[in-house]
C-alpha cells in the first residue's frame, strides 16, 4: 500500500479519497493557526501591557518577534523540506508552535512572552514554508487549482480575521485564552497530519543546509525588517537619528544580501531560490504577489482608522463592514480555482487586481460620511478582485518550477506575502506620520493602495507575454 501510494504522489496524481480530505484538513487547520496568530494578538496589546507592567513600545515586540522569526526561517525550512520531506518539517513546526502556545499562556513577563512568541514564529515558519508544497502533492494535477483556491481562501480569510476572533475571545476572557484555545487545535492537527499528510518521493538535489547561508539569510531579512519597522514607527516630525539608524540598517541588509545572493548563484538548488527567479513567469508572479499584499495591508490597517476615527462608527459596525472584503474573497476564490484550467492565470490576476484597484480608488474618493451600503459594495469589490487574483497567482508560483523545487516555491509564496504585508505597514506609518489620521491620511493610504494594486495588475498581465 505504501509503495503504491508513493508512486502515485511522485507522478503528480495526488492522494486518493478520502485521505485527500484528511490531509487538506490538517493543512488548512495548521495554516489557519499560523496565519491567524500573526494578527490575533494586536487587539490584546493594551491588556498585555497593563498585566505585565510593560511599555507600549516594548509590547509591540509580542507581534514583531513572531513576524520576524517566521520571515527569516521560511526559506531555510523550505530547503529542509526538500531534503527531509515536507511532512516532517510541517509536523515538527506544528509541534513547536503548539508547545510555544503553552509557554505564551504561562509567560510571567514581557521578555519571556516575546521569546515564546518568537518560538511560535519558528513553528509557524515550519508550517508556512511547506504548506503549499503539501497541497501540490495532495491534489491530482487536474484539480490542483481547486486545492490551491481552497488554501488561498483560508490564508486570505485568516489574515484578516484575527482582530474579529480576538474581539470575541477578549469580550469574555483574559488575553491568555488567545493562546489556550490554540492548544487543543494544535494537538488535533498533529494527530490528523501524522496519519494523512503525504510523503514527497521526488527528492531534491539540494545539498546540505550551510550554516553560513542560513546566517546570511537571517541577517538580510532581519536588518531590512528592523530598518523598515524603525522607519515606519515614526510619528509626527522627522527624527534625524531614527532615519539615520534606519538607513544604516537598510544599507547593512543590502550589503549582506549582495554577498548572500552571489553565493547562491553558484548553487544548483540554492537556499534563496535565484534559480526560480530566473524563470520569467515565476519572477513576475512574485512581483505581483508582493505588491498585491502591500496594497491589501495598507487598506486593511487604514480602514479602521477611517471608520472609527474619521466617521465615528462603533467597533461592531466597523468590523461588520470590513467583513464584506473577506466574505467576497471566500465567494470568488473557488470560482477562480475552477477557471484556472480554462483561462490564463496572468489574465485572471490582471482582471482581479484591476478590480481591486478600482474598489480601493472608489473608497479613497468617497464622501466624508458615506452610508453603510456605499462602503460595503466598495469593500466587496476589493475582496472580489483579490479573490480572483490570489488562486491563479499561487497556482503559477507553485507549478512553474519543477516538482523537486516545490518546497522552494512554497517558501517563496510565504516570503512574498510577509514581505508585502511588512512593506504595506511601513508605507502606512509613513503616510500617517506626514498627513495624520484625523486629516487626509486614510484616504491617501487607500489611494496609494489603489496605485499598488494597479501596478500589481500590470505585473500580472505582463505574464501573458512570457
C-alpha positions in Angstrom: 0.0 0.0 0.0 2.8 2.4 0.9 4.7 1.7 -2.2 1.7 2.2 -4.5 0.9 5.5 -2.7 4.4 6.8 -3.1 4.4 6.2 -6.8 1.1 7.9 -7.1 2.3 11.0 -5.4 5.6 11.1 -7.3 3.8 11.1 -10.6 1.6 14.1 -9.6 -1.7 12.1 -9.2 -2.2 13.2 -5.6 -3.7 11.3 -2.7 -6.7 9.0 -3.1 -10.0 9.9 -1.4 -10.8 10.1 1.5 -7.1 10.5 2.5 -7.0 13.7 0.5 -9.8 15.3 2.6 -8.0 14.4 5.8 -4.7 15.7 4.5 -6.3 19.0 3.5 -8.0 19.3 6.9 -4.5 19.1 8.5 -3.0 21.6 6.1 -5.9 24.1 6.4 -6.2 24.0 10.1 -2.4 24.3 10.5 -2.1 27.2 8.2 -5.1 28.9 9.8 -3.4 28.7 13.2 -0.1 30.1 11.9 -1.6 33.0 9.8 -4.2 34.0 12.5 -1.5 34.2 15.1 0.2 36.9 13.2 -2.7 39.3 13.9 -4.8 37.9 16.7 -2.7 39.4 19.5 -2.8 43.0 18.2 -6.1 43.8 20.0 -4.7 42.4 23.3 -1.6 44.5 23.4 -3.1 47.1 25.8 -4.2 44.3 28.2 -0.8 42.6 27.9 1.0 46.0 28.6 -1.1 46.5 31.7 -0.9 43.0 33.1 2.9 42.5 32.6 3.8 46.1 33.5 5.5 46.9 30.2 5.6 49.9 28.0 3.5 50.0 24.8 6.6 50.3 22.7 8.1 47.2 24.2 4.8 45.3 23.9 4.9 45.7 20.1 7.6 43.0 20.2 4.9 40.5 21.1 3.9 40.9 17.5 7.2 41.7 15.9 9.0 38.7 17.4 6.5 36.3 15.8 6.6 38.0 12.4 10.4 38.3 12.2 11.0 34.7 13.3 8.6 33.5 10.7 10.0 35.6 7.9 13.7 34.8 8.4 13.2 31.0 8.6 10.7 30.4 5.7 13.4 29.7 3.1 15.7 27.5 5.4 12.7 25.4 6.4 11.6 25.1 2.7 15.1 23.9 1.9 14.9 21.3 4.7 11.5 20.2 3.4 13.0 19.4 0.0 15.8 17.3 1.6 14.0 15.7 4.6 10.3 15.7 3.5 7.7 18.4 3.6 5.6 16.3 6.0 8.4 16.1 8.6 9.0 19.8 8.5 5.3 20.6 8.7 4.6 18.3 11.7 7.8 19.5 13.5 6.8 23.1 13.0 3.3 22.4 14.3 4.7 20.6 17.4 6.9 23.6 18.2 4.0 26.0 17.6 1.7 24.1 19.9 4.4 23.8 22.7 5.2 27.6 22.3 1.4 28.4 22.7 1.6 26.8 26.2 4.7 28.9 27.0 2.8 32.0 26.0 0.0 31.1 28.4 2.3 30.8 31.4 4.8 33.6 30.5 5.2 35.8 33.6 6.9 38.7 31.9 7.0 40.5 28.6 10.6 39.4 27.6 9.5 35.7 28.2 6.3 36.3 26.3 8.2 37.8 23.4 10.6 34.8 23.5 7.7 32.4 23.4 6.1 34.3 20.5 9.4 34.1 18.6 9.3 30.3 19.2 5.8 30.3 17.9 7.1 32.1 14.8 9.7 29.4 14.3 7.0 26.8 14.4 4.8 28.8 12.1 7.7 29.1 9.6 7.9 25.3 9.5 4.2 25.1 8.6 4.1 28.0 6.2 7.3 27.1 4.3 6.0 23.7 3.0 2.2 24.3 3.2 1.7 25.0 -0.5 4.1 22.2 -1.5 1.9 19.7 0.5 -1.1 21.0 -1.3 0.6 20.2 -4.6 1.3 16.7 -3.5 -2.2 16.2 -2.1 -4.2 17.1 -5.2 -4.1 15.5 -8.7 -2.9 17.8 -11.4 -6.3 18.1 -13.0 -7.9 19.5 -9.8 -4.8 21.2 -8.3 -6.4 24.6 -9.0 -9.3 23.8 -6.6 -6.9 22.8 -3.9 -4.9 26.0 -4.3 -8.1 28.0 -4.3 -9.2 26.5 -1.0 -5.8 27.1 0.5 -5.8 30.7 -0.7 -9.3 31.3 0.8 -8.1 30.1 4.1 -4.9 32.2 4.1 -6.7 35.3 2.9 -9.6 34.9 5.4 -7.2 34.1 8.3 -5.0 37.1 7.6 -7.9 39.5 8.2 -10.0 37.5 10.7 -7.5 37.8 13.6 -8.9 41.1 15.1 -12.5 39.8 14.9 -11.7 36.5 16.7 -9.6 38.3 19.3 -12.5 40.7 20.0 -14.9 37.7 20.6 -12.4 36.0 22.9 -11.4 39.1 24.8 -15.1 40.1 25.3 -15.5 37.0 27.6 -12.0 36.1 28.7 -8.5 37.4 29.5 -5.7 37.6 26.9 -4.0 34.2 27.8 -7.1 32.5 26.3 -6.0 33.6 22.9 -3.2 31.0 23.3 -5.1 28.5 25.3 -7.6 27.8 22.5 -4.7 27.0 20.2 -3.5 24.0 22.3 -6.3 21.5 21.6 -6.4 22.6 17.9 -2.7 22.1 17.6 -2.8 18.6 19.1 -5.8 17.7 16.9 -3.9 18.8 13.7 -0.8 16.8 14.8 -2.9 13.6 15.2 -4.6 14.1 11.8 -1.5 15.2 10.0 0.6 12.3 11.3 -1.9 9.9 9.6 -2.9 11.7 6.5 -0.2 14.0 5.2 1.7 12.8 2.0 5.3 12.0 1.7 7.3 13.7 -1.1 9.1 11.0 -3.0 10.6 13.2 -5.7 13.9 14.0 -4.0 15.6 17.4 -4.3 19.2 17.6 -5.5 19.7 20.3 -2.8 22.9 20.0 -0.9 23.2 20.3 2.9 22.0 23.4 4.6 25.1 25.5 5.1 25.2 27.5 8.4 26.8 30.5 6.7 23.9 30.7 4.2 21.3 30.4 7.0 23.0 33.1 9.0 23.2 35.5 6.0 19.5 34.8 5.1 18.5 35.6 8.7 20.7 38.7 8.8 19.5 40.0 5.5 15.8 39.8 6.3 16.3 40.9 10.0 18.2 44.1 9.0 15.7 45.0 6.3 12.7 44.3 8.7 14.2 46.3 11.5 15.1 49.2 9.2 11.5 49.2 7.8 10.0 48.9 11.3 12.1 51.7 12.7 11.2 54.0 9.8 7.5 53.1 9.8 7.2 53.6 13.5 8.0 57.3 13.2 5.2 59.7 14.2 5.0 63.4 13.8 8.1 65.3 12.6 11.2 63.9 11.1 13.6 62.3 13.6 17.0 62.6 12.1 18.6 60.0 14.4 15.9 57.4 13.6 16.1 58.0 9.9 19.9 57.6 10.0 19.6 54.4 12.0 17.0 53.0 9.5 19.3 53.9 6.6 22.3 52.3 8.3 20.4 49.0 8.9 19.0 49.0 5.4 22.4 49.5 3.9 23.8 46.7 6.0 20.9 44.4 5.0 21.6 45.2 1.3 25.3 44.5 1.7 24.7 41.2 3.4 22.1 40.4 0.7 24.6 41.1 -2.1 27.2 38.7 -0.7 24.5 36.1 0.1 22.9 36.2 -3.4 26.3 35.9 -5.1 26.9 32.8 -3.0 23.5 31.4 -4.0 24.2 31.9 -7.7 26.8 29.0 -7.6 24.3 26.5 -6.1 22.3 24.0 -8.1 19.4 24.2 -5.6 20.1 27.4 -3.7 18.6 28.3 -0.3 17.4 31.7 -1.7 15.9 30.3 -4.9 17.6 32.5 -7.5 17.2 29.6 -9.9 13.4 30.0 -9.7 13.6 33.8 -10.1 15.3 33.2 -13.4 12.0 31.7 -14.7 10.3 34.9 -16.1 6.8 33.9 -15.2 7.8 33.0 -11.6 9.7 36.3 -11.1 6.7 38.3 -12.4 4.3 36.3 -10.1 6.5 37.2 -7.1 6.3 40.9 -8.0 2.6 40.5 -8.4 2.2 38.9 -5.0 4.4 41.4 -3.1 2.7 44.5 -4.5 -0.8 43.0 -4.1 -0.3 42.1 -0.4 1.3 45.5 0.2 -1.9 47.1 -1.2 -4.1 44.8 0.9 -2.2 45.6 4.1 -2.2 49.3 3.5 -6.0 49.2 3.1 -6.8 46.9 6.0 -4.8 48.9 8.5 -6.1 52.3 7.2 -9.8 51.3 7.1 -10.3 51.0 10.9 -8.8 54.5 11.4 -11.1 55.9 8.7 -14.2 54.2 10.0 -13.6 54.7 13.8 -11.7 58.0 14.0 -13.0 59.9 10.9 -16.5 58.6 10.6 -17.3 57.9 14.3 -18.6 54.4 13.8 -18.7 51.8 16.6 -16.3 48.8 16.7 -19.1 46.3 15.9 -20.4 48.3 12.9 -16.8 48.8 11.6 -16.0 45.2 12.0 -19.1 44.0 10.2 -18.5 46.5 7.3 -14.9 45.3 6.8 -16.1 41.7 6.8 -17.5 42.4 3.3 -14.0 42.2 1.9 -13.0 38.6 3.2 -16.6 37.5 2.5 -16.2 38.4 -1.2 -12.8 36.6 -1.2 -14.5 33.4 0.1 -17.1 33.6 -2.6 -14.9 34.4 -5.6 -11.7 32.4 -4.9 -13.4 29.0 -5.5 -14.7 30.3 -8.9 -11.1 31.5 -9.7 -9.9 28.0 -8.9 -12.3 26.4 -11.4 -11.3 28.9 -14.1 -7.6 28.1 -13.8 -7.6 25.3 -16.4 -9.6 27.4 -18.8 -8.3 31.0 -18.5 -4.6 32.1 -18.3 -3.6 32.9 -14.8 -2.0 36.2 -15.9 -5.3 37.4 -17.3 -7.3 36.3 -14.3 -4.9 38.0 -12.0 -4.7 41.2 -14.1 -8.5 41.5 -14.1 -8.8 40.7 -10.4 -6.2 43.2 -9.4 -7.6 45.9 -11.7 -11.0 45.3 -10.0 -9.3 45.6 -6.6 -7.6 48.9 -7.7 -10.9 50.3 -8.8 -12.5 49.4 -5.5 -9.7 51.0 -3.5 -9.8 54.2 -5.6 -13.6 54.4 -5.0 -13.0 54.0 -1.3 -10.4 56.8 -1.3 -12.8 59.1 -3.2 -15.9 58.5 -1.0 -17.8 61.4 0.6 -16.8 62.2 4.2 -19.9 60.4 5.7 -20.9 57.6 3.3 -23.7 55.2 4.1 -23.0 51.6 5.1 -24.2 50.4 1.7 -21.8 52.7 -0.1 -18.9 51.3 2.0 -20.0 47.7 1.8 -20.2 47.3 -2.0 -16.8 49.0 -2.5 -15.2 46.7 0.1 -16.8 43.7 -1.6 -15.4 44.9 -4.9 -11.9 44.9 -3.4 -12.4 41.4 -2.0 -13.8 40.0 -5.2 -10.8 41.4 -7.1 -8.3 40.0 -4.5 -10.1 36.6 -4.6 -9.9 36.4 -8.4 -6.1 37.2 -8.3 -4.8 35.0 -5.5 -5.6 31.5 -6.6 -4.3 31.8 -10.2 -1.2 33.6 -8.9 -0.4 30.9 -6.3 -1.0 28.2 -9.0 1.6 29.8 -11.3 4.1 30.2 -8.4 3.7 26.5 -7.4 3.6 24.9 -10.8 6.1 26.8 -12.9 9.1 25.3 -11.1 9.9 21.5 -11.3 8.3 19.3 -8.7 11.6 18.8 -6.9 11.7 22.6 -6.2 8.1 22.7 -4.9 9.4 23.4 -1.4 11.4 26.4 -2.5 8.3 27.7 -4.4 6.2 27.2 -1.3 8.7 29.1 0.8 8.8 32.0 -1.6 5.0 32.1 -1.6 5.0 32.8 2.1 8.0 35.1 1.8 6.3 37.3 -0.8 3.1 37.6 1.4 5.0 38.6 4.5 7.3 40.9 2.6 4.3 42.7 1.0 2.5 42.9 4.3 5.6 44.4 6.0 6.0 46.9 3.2 2.4 47.9 3.4 2.6 48.5 7.1 5.7 50.7 6.7 4.1 52.7 3.9 1.1 53.4 6.2 3.3 54.5 9.0 5.0 57.0 6.7 1.7 58.3 5.3 0.2 58.8 8.8 3.4 60.5 10.0 3.0 63.1 7.3 -0.7 63.5 6.9 -2.1 62.2 10.2 -5.1 60.1 11.0 -7.6 62.9 11.5 -6.7 64.6 8.3 -6.3 63.1 4.8 -4.1 60.1 6.0 -6.6 57.3 5.5 -7.7 58.5 2.1 -4.1 58.9 0.9 -3.3 55.5 2.1 -6.2 54.0 0.2 -5.1 55.9 -2.9 -1.6 54.6 -2.6 -3.1 51.1 -2.1 -5.0 51.5 -5.4 -1.8 52.5 -7.2 0.0 49.4 -5.8 -2.9 47.2 -6.9 -2.8 48.7 -10.4 1.0 48.1 -10.5 0.4 44.5 -9.4 -2.2 44.1 -12.2 0.4 45.3 -14.7 2.9 42.7 -13.4 0.2 40.0 -13.8 -0.7 41.0 -17.4 3.0 41.0 -18.4 3.0 37.2 -17.8 0.8 36.8 -20.9 3.8 37.8 -23.0 6.1 35.2 -21.4 
